[in-house]
Amino acid sequence: MIKSIHCRYFKRFADQTFDLSPLTLLAGPNNSGKSTLLHAIMVWNLALQKWLERRGPDSKSKAKERTGVPITRQEFTAIPLPSMDQLWTDTYTALKKDELGEGQKLGAPRVMSITLQGEDNGQEWEFGFEIRHSGPEQIHVKPREGDLAHLATVQRNVAIVYVPPFSGISVNETRHDRPYQDMLLGQGKAGEIIRNLLLAVSEHEDPTRWTELSELVETIFRVRLKKPRYGGSPYIACDYWKGIPDGPGSSGLPVLDISTAGTGFHQVLLILGFLFSRKSSLILLDEPDAHLHVILQKQVYDRLRSICLRQQGQLVLATHAEVFIDDTDPTQIVSFFDQPHRLLNDTERDRVREALKRITSLDLLLAEKSDGVLYVEGHTDFNLLKAWARVLKHESLGWFESVAFWHDNQGCHPKEAKDHFFALRGIRAKMRGVLLLDGDNRNLPDREVKADGLEILRWDRYEAESYLLHPASLSRFAASKAGGELFAQGVSEQVTNYLRGKMPPDVFQSPLADTSGYFEGLRASKTLLPDLFTHLGLDVPKSDYFLIAETMRAEELPAEVNTKLNAIWAVLRRTV
């Protein structure tokens, strides 16, 4: 069994070690490194095969065993590459100044290494390859010094099969030998060898392989595969009955070419074709859940584990599927959120699952810049806070205008914030958050929304828009909206008269000292504010209410606004 892989200078992994188990699930967002780990193992495998072919014990080569062997880009079937420097971290093939070791000079080769460490009958072994850049079209590979002592063990125990994501199936497919199949795989054309894989299974010396494959297809899809045929035509014939015949005949069922089936069917045929046609001790599956609905994901995952257990094979899967994650022990999952790490318990697994479901690419980018997040009930609330921070010249203004990481709570119910924050903790364990709720939520107990690291705040008034209700502020805004100084006096009088008629006298006279609780029950954004602007003949949607806030003066804001900004900043300042 392979216990770990260490990568140095390989693509995004400048220096990274991954522990593997009999079943290892790689979980994380797109472009986080899951496929890169699988590619690293495949590059190691290609290096081994090319070195054995040209320098191995059976190669009859007279060159020294430690002599590197060249691999051209045309021979490089592990992954598609436009240029060989794409294999190196940040494409740098020479050492940078901060990487120089003793006696090394700037510009010296940046030697990539990929090392597998394993165990055979209680004996541990290591086998690594050093890879040097020889130009855009070629690399040189050679085993690490001292690792050749384990060559026989590696040859006896390591057989790697890589199953890439499914790509479009071709209408016709001729028979290809193994090197050409590998070349197509390296070009990302897995769909063009499905029939070759199925043909190889049907011709395998062990006939039970075809029997088991076809029975699995029947169980999962309720159709029966016909044995592939090759001969009398340049193409492989690979058909299926649309259903399960009652006897040896077709029972009148239509016969269809596999190309007419759906992508989920093709995905499963590709996986099963690899599993049953090629010898393997380690199976690498890149997003086997792609194109499969939830029920089918569960069926396929269960079958994969069963087959690998029976064949005593090791399984490594890169996935986004919640079904796979839920069905896997957390200690068998490597999370690619933040730095790759193995999970420890069910809570961490739940966080990864929620992160895959809830965390967007933008969230990931913002989480890299800040360990703190603000939850508010919508864009309007966030824009109001930012405007008030500017009016008050509050020290949090820089956060609002630059690295602000905030999340729309999508209304007043706090569950969205709680679930999103739980998922964020799966990305950044030290993430802290602030949830600012409207005053209409004041009766909801904190225990309903409490989460470790999440501070809960509530406005005293019914909602954030209630803090815009200052006659002088609204008069100033309405005047500017109506056309400036020429209309200022008239508009100001209209605003004053309207508010005097709608607000209690004591509140109108002293809007910052509401002792009657008037603002606690007033839904200003639905009643007083839109009614006022309709009365004035002004078009001011709720999304523009922050413009009112920007015209306010510090002395027109209740002290609570500054208090809330202080409380928010007390949490977020420690995360910037």
N, C-alpha and C positions, 0 to 999 in steps of 0.2 A: 504494500500500500504506500502511496505517496503521502507523506505527512505534512510537507510544506514546500513552498516555492519562494525563492528570493529573486527579486528583480533589481538590477542596478542600471540606471540610464535607459530603461526600456519605456519608450513613450511617456505616459504621465507618471510612471513610477521611477522616480530618481533613486530611491533606496527604500524598498518596501518588501516585507516578508508576510506571506499569507499562510496560515495554518489550514490544512485540509483534513477532513474526516471521511469515513466511508460514504457519507452523503453530505454534501456542502451546497447550501443555497446562497447564491449571490444576489442580494436584494438592494435596489437603489434606483434613483431616477435615471433618465436617459443621459448619456455622456458623462457618467460618473466613474467609469472604469471597469464595469463588470465584464464587458466583452474584451477589454484590454487584457485582463488576467487570463482569459481563455486563449487569446492570441499569443500571449507570452509562452504558454505551455506548448502551443502548436509550433512556435518558432523553435523552441528547444527540441521538439520532436523532429522537425525538419533538419535541424543541425545534426542531430544524431544520425538520421538516415543517410544524409549526404556524407558525413564523416566515415560511417561504416562502409559505405559504397566505395570510397576512394582511399581510406587509410585503415580500415578495419582489418581484423584477422583474416578474413576471407577475400580481401581485395587484391592480394598479390602485389600490393604496392611496395616499392623499395624505399619509399620516402620514410623519414622518421615519423613515429607515431604522433609526436607532439607538433608536427608541422600542420599549419592550418590549411583548410581546403576552401576554395572559392565557391560562392553561390551567386549566380547571376540573377538579375531581376526576373528574367524569363523562367528561371528554375524555381523561383521563390513562390511556392504554391500555398504557403500558410495563410497569407492575407493579401488583398490587392494593394499595391504600392505604386505611386507615380515616380517615386525616387527613393533610393535606399536610406537617405538621411531621415525619412519620415519615421523610421524605427526608433530614433534616438529622442530622449527627453528634450523638448523644445527645439528639436532638429539640430542641436549642437553636437558635432562629431569630434570636436577638439575640446580639451580641458579649459575651463574658465579660470580666472585668477583665484577665485575663492575655493577652487577644487584641487589646487596643486598640492601634491604630496612632496615629501622630502626628495630632493634631486630632480623633480619634474620641472619642465619648462612650459611656459605659456604656449599653447598650440599643440602640445603633445596629444596623442590619440586618446580620446575618451572611450575607453574600452567598456563596452556593454557586457553584462554577464547575466545569465539566467541559470539558476541552480535549483535542481529538485533534490529533496531529501526524503528518503523513504525507509521502510523497514521490511526485512525478509526473514521470516522465522526467528524473530527476536533480534536479528542483527541489523543495525542501522547502516545506511549507505548515503553517500552524496555524489551527485554527478552534475557538474556545471559546464557551461560553454562560455568561452570568451568570444566576443564578436567585435570585429574591427571594420571600420568603414574604409572601403577601397575606391570610392567614387559613387556617383549616382546610380550606376548599373551593377555594382558588385559589392559583396561583403566577404570577409574571411572568418571562418569559425574554427575553433579548436577546443578540445577538452581542457578544463582547468588542470593545473599541475597537481599530480597525485591522484586524480579521480579515476584514472584508467584502471586502477586496481579493482574498481567496482563495475567494470564494463560487463563482465559475464553476468553479474546479478541484474544489471539494468536490462540486458538483452533478454534474460529469462523472465523478468517480471513486468516489464513496462510495454504495454501495447495501447496506444492512445487513438481514440476515435473522436473526431470533432463533428458535431452536427450543427451547421449554421442555421440562421433563420431561413424560412422558406422564401424562395423567389419564384417568379412566374414559371409555370410548366410549359415546355415546348409542345407544339402540335405533333411533331415527329421526333424520334430519338433513335439514332443508330447505336450500335454497340461500341463502347469505348473501353480501352484497357485502363488499368488502375492509374498510371501516371497522368493520363489525359483527364480522367475523372477528377483527380486531385487538382489539376490545373484549372478546371472549370470551377471547382469549389473555391480555389484561391481568387478567382475572378468574381466571386459572389453569385455564381449561377447554379445554385444547388438544385433548382427545379429542373435543370436539364439532365440530371442523372438519376431521377427517380426510377425510371424503367430499368436502367442498368442495375440498380440496387435490387429491385424486385426480381429481375432475371437471375442475379447471382444467388439470391435466397432459394429460388426454385430449383437451381442446379447444384445446390450445396450437397456435399457428401452425406450430410445428416438430413434426411427428408422430413424429420419432425420440425425443422425450422420453418419450412413453408406451411406445414399444417398449423403450427401455433400462430404464425403471422396471420394467416387467412381466418383462423377462428377468432382472433382478436378483432379483426376488421368486422367480422359478422356481429360480434357482441356489441361493438361500439356504434356501428353505422347501420346494422341490419341490411347489409348487402353482401354478396359473395364475389370474391375475386376469382377470375379465371387465371390459370397458370400462364405466365408470359410466354410468348413464342417468338423465336428468332430463326429465320431461314426462309428462303424463297422471296424475301423482300429485304431491302436495305434497312428497314426500320423494325424496332421491337414492338410487337403487338402486345398491348397490356389493357385488358378489358375487365368489366365487372357486370354481373347481373344486377339489375335494379330491384333487389329483393333477394330472398333465399329460396332457391328451388326446392320442391318437395322431394325430388329424387335425383338420379344421375342426369336427367335431362334438364332442359331450361325451364320447364313448366310454363312456357309461354311468356316468360319475363323478357323485357327488352335487354339487349346487350349494348353497353356503352363504353366508349374509350375513357380511361381515367381522366383525361384532360377535360372532360365535360363536368366533372364533379367540382365541389366547392373547395376553397382554400383550406378549410379545416381538415377535410379529407386528405388533401395533398400533404398538409403538415404532418399528419399522423403517419401516412405512408412513408414519408421521408425519414422520420424518426425510427420506425420499425424496420425499414430497409437497412439503415445503418446498423441497428442493434443485432439483426439476424444475419447480415452478410459479412460483417467484418469482425475479426478477432479483437477483443478489447479487454484491457484491465482497468482502463480509465476512460469514461465516456464524458465528453464535454458537450453540454447542450446550451445553445444560445437562444434564449427566449422561446422555449418549446410551447409556451402558452399562447404565442401569437396565433391569431385567426381562430382560436378555440373559445367557444362560449363556456360559461362557468361550470356547468355540469360535465362537459367534455374535458375540461381541465382536470377536474377531480378524477375522472376515469383514467385519463392518460397518466397522471402523476402516480396513481396507485399501481398501474401496470408497470411503469418504469422502475419503480422501487422493487417490485416483486421480481422482475426479470433480472435486475442487477444483483439482488440478493442471491438468487438461484445460481447466477453465473459467477458469483463472488467478485463482482466488478465494483469499481468505485465510481460514484456519480457526482458531477459538479454541474450545477444549473445556474444560469443567469436568468432572472425573472422579474416581472412586475406583478405577478398574479397573487392576489390576496389568498386564494385557495391554497396555493403552494405554501405560503408563509404560515397560514393557520394550521396546516397539517404537518408542520416540521418543528422539531424540538428547537428552542431558541439557541442552544449551544451548537447547532448545526447550520446556523445562519450567519453569514458575514454581511454586515451592513456597509453600504457605500455612501451613506450620508455622512458628511464631514469627512474625517479620515477613516479609511476602511478598518473595521474592527468586528470581532466576533461578539455576538450577543450573549448575555449572561442569564436572562430570566424572561418570564412571560411578559412582564411589563415592558421591557425593551422591545420584545417582538411586536407587541400591540402598537407601540409607538411607530415602529417602522411601517407596519401595515397602514396606520392612519396617515403617516407622512406620504406614502405612495398615493393615497387616495386624495389627500387634501392639499399637499404642499405644491405650489406652482414653481415654475422656473424662476420667476421674479422673486418669490419668497426665498429661494435658495441663494440668489445673488445678494439680496438684502441681508440675509442671515450671515453672510460672509463678512459684511461690513459692521454689523451691530449685533450684540448679544441681547438686545432689548427690543420689545415690540409693544405697540400701543393698539388697543382695541377700542373702537368707537362705533356708534350705531349707523354710520354712513359717511359718505364723502362730505356732506354738509357740515357735520360735527367736526371732522378733521380740519376743514378749511376755516371754520370759525376759530378753533384753537390756535391755528397758525396766525390768523389775522390778529387775534387778541395778544399773542406773544409779541407781535410786531408793535402794536399800540403801546404795550406796557414795557417795551424794550427788555423783555424777559430773557434770562440767560439761556433758555431752551430754544430760542429762535434759530440758532445755528443748526440744531438737530432737525427742526421742522423744515428748514429750507435746503438741507443737503442730504443727510443719510437717513431721513425719516423712514422707519420700518413700521408700517401700521397696517391693520387689517380691518376690513369692513365686517362688522358684526351682523350685518344683514337684518337689522331690526333690533327690537328691544330684548329678545330672548338671549340669554347669555350662553346657551349650549354651544352655539357656533364658535364663540371665542374659546370656551373651555376645550372643545375637541381640537380646534386648530392649534392651541397652545400645547396640548398634550402631544400632538404630532410634531411640533417644532422641537420639543424636548428630545425627540428621537434623532433630530439632526444635531442639535447643540444642547448638551446636557446642562450647561450653565445658563441657558436662556432665561431671561426674566421678562415679566410682562406686566402691563397695567391695563385694566379693563375699566372704562369710564361709562357708567350707565346713566340713563336719564332718571329724573326723580320719580317717574311713574313706576319705577322698578324698586322703590324703596322698601316695599313690604316683602320682597323676595329674600329669604334668609341667605346669609353668606354661604352656608354649607351647600346650597344648591349650585353654587358657581365656584366654590373654593377649589383651587388647584395649587400644588406646590410651586412657588415662584411667581404666582400671579396675584398682583395687588388689585383689590376691588375698590373703586371709588364711585360715588353717586352724586349727581347734581342735587342741590336742595330744591331748586325749582323743577317744574314738570319736565322741561326739556331744555337743551342748550339754546334754542332760539329765543327762549324767554328772556335771556340776558341781553337781547337786542332792544328791549322795550324801554328805551329812554327817549322822552319827547324831543330833546335837543338833538340827539343823534339821528333819529328818524327824520326830523325836519331838515337837517343838513343833507342827509342822503337824498331825500325826495327832491329837494331843491336842485341838487346837482344832476339828478336824473331827468328833471323836467326841463332843464335848459340853462341853468346857471343863475347869475345875479339878477337878470332881468325878471325872472319869475320867482325868485327866492322868497320875497316877502309874502306873496299870495299863497304859495305852496306851503310855506311855514305856518301860516294862519290856518290853512285847511287841516294840516296834520295836527296842530294844537287843538283845534276845535273838535276834531274827530276823536282824538284820544281822550279829551276831557269828558266827552259824552259816553265813552266806553269803559273807562277805568274808574275805580273808586276814587273819590276826591283825595284821600290821604296818600294813595299810591301814586296818583298823578302828580301831586305836589312833591313827594319824596320817593321816587322810584327805586332808590337804593336802600330804603329802609322799610321794606314790606313786612309789617308786623301782623297783618291780617291773614297771611297765608294765601293771598290772591294768586300769586305766581305759581304756587304749588299745584293748583288745580287748573291752570290755564294752558291749553295746548295752542300756543301762539302761532305755530307754523300752519295750523289748520283753520284758525279762526281770525284772530285780530290782525295779524300781518297781511294775509292775502286779502282780507276784507278792506283794509286800509288802502292797499295799492289799487284795488278795483275801484274804490271810491275816488282815488286820485287820477284814475285813467292811466296808470303806469303798468307796464308788463315787467314784473319782477318774479321770476320763478324761484322756487326754494333753493335751487342749486346756486343762485346768485346772492343768497343772503349773506355770504361772507363779505360781499362788497359793502354791506351796511356796517359790518364789524370793522372794516378797514377805515371807515370815516369817523369812528368813535374816538373819544379822547379818554385818557387814563382815568380822569376824575368822573367819567360817566359809566365806568364799569364797577359792578359790585365787587367788594373785596374777595368774595368767594372765587371769582375767576382767577385772580392771582394765586389764591390758596391751592386751587386745583392744578394750576401749572407748576407750582412748587412741588406738589405731591407727585406729579408725573415725572418731573425732572429729577426728583430724589431717587427714583428707580432707574430711569434711563441714563442719567449722567454716568453711572457706574458701568455702563455697557458700551459706551462710545470709545 
